């Protein structure tokens, strides 16, 4: 993004490992793009101020190191899945916000957050991947793309393995486009099963800086109709 319009946050290299580095501000497109380009993302609950985070370690998945888990291979081999990109962004965000997650009360995807990421989508920076089964939306994910790095935000499924199928399709597409990394933000067991692992924040920020030198694929991502979902 243009350096003149970049909003400066506190230096994430000096941020607490497991606490916010800042609070307040807004969720405008300009603020969000500035934050992500500096390795920072918003995470807060309804009724709280906006908290900005840059955790250490950072959960990531290098695109070149992704390999399809054996269990998912069996699911894909059974067939019957359809994948689309950027066709139901708002619905994906809404579904992610309504998912009950262990250890969490309510959702961090507030109405304000949903509206903000829709604006990012309209601006061409936020994208969704949808997985369909028998003509119905079965699962999906959404995130932000800057340079050759994808910042994963959230995923959901109504059908077993549907979010993993969407993630697999995303990884294959990112590989074709020579993306370097998927930022998974926080550590979870679910992401670990897909190959994600913790990186020191310093390593992540250095990789982010390099990734931002690549052009960003701004605009709607067309559904990869040619893509085979094999492993």
C-alpha positions in Angstrom: 0.0 0.0 0.0 1.0 3.6 -0.4 3.4 4.6 2.4 1.7 8.0 2.8 -1.6 6.3 3.7 -0.1 3.7 5.9 -1.2 3.9 9.5 1.7 3.3 11.9 1.1 0.9 14.8 3.4 0.2 17.7 6.4 -1.9 16.6 5.2 -5.6 16.6 8.7 -6.8 17.3 8.4 -5.3 20.8 4.9 -6.4 21.4 3.9 -8.7 24.2 4.0 -12.4 23.2 0.4 -13.1 24.3 -1.3 -9.8 24.8 -2.5 -6.9 22.6 0.0 -4.4 21.4 -2.6 -1.6 21.0 -6.3 -0.9 21.3 -8.8 1.4 19.8 -8.9 2.9 16.3 -11.3 1.6 13.6 -11.7 -1.2 11.1 -11.6 0.8 7.9 -10.1 -0.7 4.9 -7.1 1.5 5.2 -6.6 0.6 8.9 -6.9 -3.1 8.3 -4.5 -3.1 5.3 -2.0 -1.1 7.4 -2.3 -3.6 10.2 -1.9 -6.7 8.2 1.0 -5.3 6.3 2.8 -4.9 9.6 1.9 -8.4 10.9 -0.9 -7.2 13.1 -4.6 -8.3 13.2 -7.7 -7.3 15.3 -9.2 -9.7 17.8 -11.7 -8.8 20.4 -15.2 -9.6 21.6 -18.5 -7.7 21.4 -18.6 -4.8 23.8 -14.8 -4.5 24.0 -12.5 -1.9 22.4 -10.7 -3.1 19.3 -7.6 -5.0 20.4 -4.7 -5.4 18.0 -2.4 -8.4 18.2 0.9 -9.8 16.9 1.5 -13.0 18.9 4.8 -14.8 19.4 5.0 -17.5 18.2 2.9 -17.2 15.1 1.1 -20.2 13.6 2.0 -20.5 9.9 1.9 -22.9 7.0 4.6 -22.5 4.2 2.7 -23.3 1.0 5.6 -25.4 -0.4 5.5 -27.6 2.6 1.8 -28.4 2.5 0.8 -32.0 1.9 -2.6 -33.5 2.0 -3.3 -35.6 5.2 -4.0 -39.3 4.6 -7.5 -39.0 6.0 -8.4 -36.1 3.7 -7.0 -38.0 0.7 -9.6 -40.7 1.4 -12.4 -38.0 1.6 -11.3 -36.4 -1.7 -11.0 -39.8 -3.5 -14.7 -40.4 -2.8 -15.5 -37.3 -4.9 -18.8 -35.4 -4.9 -17.2 -32.0 -3.9 -17.5 -28.7 -5.7 -15.2 -25.7 -4.9 -15.9 -22.1 -5.6 -13.9 -18.9 -4.8 -15.5 -15.6 -3.8 -19.1 -16.5 -4.6 -20.5 -16.5 -1.1 -18.2 -14.3 0.9 -20.8 -12.8 3.2 -22.4 -16.1 3.9 -19.0 -17.7 4.7 -18.3 -14.9 7.2 -21.7 -15.2 8.7 -21.4 -19.0 9.1 -17.9 -18.6 10.7 -19.3 -16.1 13.2 -22.1 -18.5 14.3 -19.9 -21.6 14.9 -19.5 -22.6 18.5 -15.8 -23.1 19.4 -14.5 -25.0 22.4 -13.3 -22.7 25.2 -14.9 -19.6 23.7 -18.0 -17.7 24.8 -19.7 -16.1 21.9 -17.8 -15.1 18.8 -15.0 -12.7 18.1 -16.5 -12.1 14.6 -18.7 -9.2 15.7 -21.2 -7.4 13.5 -18.5 -4.6 13.2 -15.9 -7.2 12.1 -18.3 -8.8 9.6 -19.1 -5.4 8.0 -15.4 -4.5 7.9 -14.3 -7.7 6.1 -17.1 -7.3 3.6 -15.7 -3.9 2.8 -12.2 -5.5 2.4 -13.8 -8.1 0.1 -15.4 -5.4 -2.0 -12.0 -3.6 -2.2 -10.5 -6.9 -3.6 -8.3 -7.9 -0.6 -10.5 -10.4 1.3 -11.5 -13.7 -0.3 -13.5 -16.8 0.5 -13.4 -20.4 -0.5 -16.6 -22.4 -0.5 -16.9 -26.2 -0.5 -20.2 -27.7 -1.7 -21.8 -31.1 -1.3 -24.9 -32.2 -3.1 -25.5 -28.6 -4.2 -25.4 -27.2 -0.7 -22.8 -25.1 1.0 -21.0 -27.6 3.3 -18.1 -25.5 4.6 -15.5 -22.8 3.7 -13.0 -20.2 4.9 -12.1 -16.6 4.4 -9.0 -14.5 4.7 -6.9 -11.6 3.3 -4.4 -11.6 0.5 -1.4 -9.2 0.5 1.7 -9.8 -1.7 2.2 -13.5 -1.9 0.9 -14.2 1.6 -2.6 -15.3 2.6 -3.8 -14.4 6.1 -6.4 -17.0 7.1 -9.1 -15.7 9.3 -11.7 -18.4 10.0 -13.3 -21.5 8.7 -16.5 -23.6 9.3 -18.2 -26.8 8.2 -21.7 -28.1 8.2 -20.5 -31.4 6.7 -17.6 -33.4 8.1 -14.3 -32.4 6.5 -15.8 -29.7 4.4 -13.6 -26.9 5.8 -10.5 -29.1 5.2 -11.6 -29.7 1.6 -11.9 -25.9 1.1 -8.5 -25.4 2.7 -6.9 -28.1 0.4 -8.4 -26.3 -2.6 -7.0 -23.0 -1.4 -3.5 -24.5 -0.9 -3.4 -26.0 -4.4 -4.4 -22.6 -5.9 -1.9 -20.7 -3.8 0.8 -23.1 -4.9 -0.1 -22.4 -8.6 0.2 -18.7 -7.9 3.6 -19.0 -6.1 2.3 -17.8 -2.8 4.9 -18.3 0.0 2.9 -18.6 3.2 -0.5 -18.9 4.9 -0.7 -17.1 8.2 -2.9 -19.1 10.6 -2.3 -16.5 13.5 -2.9 -18.6 16.6 -2.1 -22.2 17.5 -4.8 -24.8 17.3 -4.8 -28.5 17.1 -7.1 -28.4 14.0 -4.6 -26.3 12.1 -1.7 -28.5 13.2 -3.4 -31.5 11.5 -3.2 -29.6 8.2 0.6 -29.0 8.6 0.7 -25.6 10.3 3.4 -25.0 12.9 4.6 -22.2 15.1 7.2 -19.7 13.9 9.1 -17.1 16.0 7.4 -13.8 15.4 10.7 -12.4 14.1 10.9 -15.0 11.4 7.3 -14.3 10.4 7.8 -10.5 10.2 10.9 -11.0 8.1 9.0 -13.3 5.7 6.0 -10.9 5.6 8.4 -8.0 4.6 9.7 -10.1 1.6 6.2 -11.3 0.7 4.9 -7.7 0.4 7.4 -7.0 -2.4 5.3 -9.2 -4.6 2.2 -7.8 -6.4 -1.1 -8.4 -4.6 -3.9 -10.2 -6.6 -6.5 -7.5 -6.0 -10.1 -8.2 -7.1 -12.3 -11.2 -7.2 -10.7 -14.6 -7.4 -12.4 -16.6 -10.1 -13.4 -20.2 -9.2 -10.7 -22.6 -10.4 -13.0 -24.8 -12.5 -9.9 -26.5 -13.9 -8.6 -27.5 -10.5 -8.7 -31.2 -9.6 -9.2 -31.9 -5.9 -7.0 -34.9 -5.9 -4.1 -35.0 -3.4 
